[in-house]
Amino acid sequence: MTLKDSIHILKEDHEIHTDVRAELKMDLDVTDERDVEITVDHGLVDLDGSADSYAQKWAIERATYRVVGVKAVRNYLDVKPSKDDYRDDGEIEKAAKRSLEWDARVPDGIRATVTDGLLQLHGTVARFSQREAAEEAVRNLLGVREVTNDIKLSIAEAASDLKRDIEDAIRRRFDGTIANISVEAVGGVVTLNGIVPTFAVRDDIERAIWSAPGVTRIDDQLQVA
């Protein structure tokens, strides 16, 4: 049996559990997954336990999504920074301000507020990639327990050929395995339908769409096989 044949076989929950654990062990950003409890119910994965940082919590979730057979992830991990990594809210806020100012991808006007380790991002940007860059700029700061991205996208006039631009981008970046995806674009809102093999592919498709000027929202109805 080839790898291509094996990934199309419906995986049992215990197989998904084993694969998620193996993926966490292999991911260098996770570093130590022994405090993570994994439960799987019909492809729905619950993550419980603790993480040393928000960056580690995020890495654990992303690693879980990469596993074929995972349909959704509920991340209940509690971030518990060590004493050496503890920072008070004022220190985190100052560090976040510097990170945002020094990141060339982040436009002016983005600010961060911190309450009990919860970092919230505020402001308005023209592109989703800028919104994502702001979150990446603060994700790895010491002391952060959670990040909430409240940055808004400015409403711009959508290009008249937005649907064609998006379909061309998907064709350029992905192979024929996702040829059955349908795209509709109305007033900057892009609706996706179809089936993709993994959450990672779905995320990559969303990133490709967000790179198109004029996109203000994505209604992602893609199903993960």
C-alpha positions in Angstrom: 0.0 0.0 0.0 1.4 3.4 -1.0 1.3 6.5 1.2 -1.3 8.0 -1.2 -3.5 5.0 -0.7 -3.1 4.9 3.1 -4.1 8.6 3.8 -7.4 8.1 2.1 -8.4 5.3 4.6 -10.6 6.6 7.4 -8.5 6.7 10.5 -9.7 5.4 13.9 -9.6 7.7 16.9 -6.8 5.7 18.5 -4.7 6.1 15.4 -5.3 9.8 15.3 -4.3 9.9 19.0 -1.1 8.1 18.3 -0.3 10.3 15.3 -1.0 13.5 17.2 1.3 12.4 20.0 4.1 11.5 17.5 3.7 14.9 15.8 4.0 16.8 19.0 7.2 14.8 19.9 8.7 15.7 16.5 7.9 19.4 16.5 10.8 21.4 17.8 8.6 24.3 18.8 6.6 22.1 21.2 9.8 20.9 23.1 7.9 19.0 25.8 4.5 17.5 25.3 4.3 15.3 28.5 1.9 17.8 30.2 -0.6 17.6 27.3 -3.6 15.3 27.6 -5.1 14.3 24.2 -8.6 12.9 23.7 -10.1 12.1 20.4 -13.8 11.6 19.6 -14.7 11.0 15.9 -11.8 13.2 14.8 -12.5 16.0 17.3 -9.3 16.5 19.4 -9.4 18.0 22.8 -6.1 19.3 24.3 -5.9 19.6 28.0 -3.2 20.3 30.5 -0.6 23.1 30.5 2.0 24.8 28.4 5.0 26.9 29.4 4.1 29.8 27.1 1.5 31.0 24.7 4.0 30.3 21.9 4.1 26.7 23.0 0.3 26.5 23.3 0.0 27.8 19.7 2.6 25.4 18.4 0.8 22.4 20.0 -2.4 23.4 18.4 -0.9 23.9 14.9 1.0 20.6 15.1 -2.3 18.8 16.0 -4.1 20.4 13.0 -1.4 19.0 10.7 -2.4 15.4 11.4 -4.6 13.8 8.7 -7.9 12.7 10.2 -8.2 15.6 12.6 -11.5 17.4 12.0 -11.4 20.1 14.7 -9.3 21.0 17.7 -10.4 22.4 21.0 -7.4 23.9 22.9 -8.0 24.0 26.6 -4.3 24.3 27.5 -3.6 26.6 30.4 -0.4 28.7 30.0 1.7 28.7 33.1 4.9 30.6 32.7 7.8 29.6 34.9 9.1 31.9 37.6 12.0 32.8 35.3 9.7 33.7 32.4 7.1 35.7 34.5 6.6 39.3 33.4 4.0 41.8 34.8 1.5 43.4 32.5 3.4 46.6 32.2 6.6 44.8 31.1 4.7 42.8 28.5 2.9 45.9 27.2 6.2 47.7 26.7 7.8 44.7 25.0 4.8 44.4 22.7 4.9 48.0 21.7 8.6 47.7 20.8 8.0 44.5 18.8 5.2 46.1 16.9 7.2 49.2 16.2 10.3 47.3 15.0 8.4 44.8 12.7 8.5 46.2 9.2 5.4 44.3 8.2 3.2 46.0 10.9 1.8 49.4 9.9 1.7 52.4 12.3 -1.3 52.7 14.6 -1.4 49.1 16.0 -1.4 49.0 19.8 -1.4 46.3 22.4 -3.0 46.2 25.9 -2.3 43.6 28.5 -4.5 42.4 31.4 -3.4 39.5 33.6 -1.2 38.2 30.8 -4.0 38.5 28.1 -2.6 40.6 25.3 -5.1 42.3 23.0 -4.2 43.9 19.7 -6.1 46.9 18.4 -6.1 49.1 15.3 -7.0 48.9 11.6 -5.0 47.6 8.7 -5.5 47.4 4.9 -4.5 43.7 4.5 -5.0 40.5 6.4 -1.2 39.8 6.1 -0.6 42.9 8.2 -3.1 41.7 10.8 -1.4 38.4 11.0 2.1 40.0 11.1 1.1 41.9 14.2 0.0 38.8 16.0 3.3 37.0 15.0 5.2 40.0 16.4 3.9 39.5 19.9 3.2 35.7 20.0 6.5 34.7 21.4 6.9 37.3 24.2 7.6 36.0 27.6 4.7 36.2 30.1 2.0 36.2 27.5 -0.8 33.8 28.4 -3.2 34.4 25.5 -3.4 36.7 22.5 -6.7 38.2 21.2 -6.4 39.8 17.8 -9.0 42.6 17.6 -7.4 44.4 14.6 -9.9 45.3 12.0 -9.6 45.3 8.2 -10.4 48.5 6.5 -13.2 48.3 4.0 -11.9 48.8 0.5 -13.6 48.6 -2.8 -13.2 45.0 -4.0 -11.6 44.5 -7.4 -14.2 43.6 -10.1 -12.1 40.5 -11.1 -11.6 39.4 -7.5 -13.1 35.9 -8.1 -10.8 35.4 -11.1 -7.7 36.6 -9.2 -8.4 34.1 -6.3 -9.1 31.2 -8.6 -5.8 32.0 -10.4 -3.9 32.1 -7.1 -5.3 28.8 -6.0 -4.4 27.2 -9.4 -0.8 28.6 -9.1 -0.2 27.4 -5.5 -2.0 24.1 -5.3 -2.2 20.9 -7.3 -5.1 19.1 -8.8 -6.1 17.4 -5.5 -8.2 20.4 -4.6 -9.6 21.2 -8.1 -13.1 20.7 -6.8 -13.1 23.9 -4.7 -15.6 26.6 -5.7 -15.1 30.3 -5.1 -17.6 33.1 -5.0 -16.7 36.8 -4.3 -19.3 39.5 -3.6 -18.3 42.9 -2.3 -15.0 41.7 -0.9 -16.6 38.7 0.9 -15.2 35.4 -0.4 -17.1 32.2 0.0 -15.4 28.8 -0.3 -17.0 25.4 -0.8 -15.5 22.0 -1.4 -13.3 19.4 0.3 -9.7 19.5 1.3 -7.5 16.7 2.8 -6.2 18.5 5.9 -6.6 21.7 8.0 -3.1 22.7 6.9 -4.3 22.8 3.3 -7.4 24.8 4.3 -5.2 27.3 6.2 -2.9 27.6 3.2 -5.8 28.3 0.9 -7.1 31.0 3.2 -3.7 32.6 3.3 -3.6 32.7 -0.5 -7.0 34.4 -0.6 -6.1 37.0 2.0 -3.2 38.0 -0.1 -5.6 39.3 -2.8 -6.4 43.0 -2.5 -10.0 43.8 -1.9 -10.8 40.8 0.4 -12.5 41.9 3.6 -13.9 38.6 4.8 -13.7 34.8 4.1 -16.7 32.6 4.6 -14.8 29.3 4.7 -17.2 26.4 4.2 -14.5 24.0 3.2 -14.8 20.5 4.6 -11.8 18.5 5.8 -12.0 15.0 4.5 
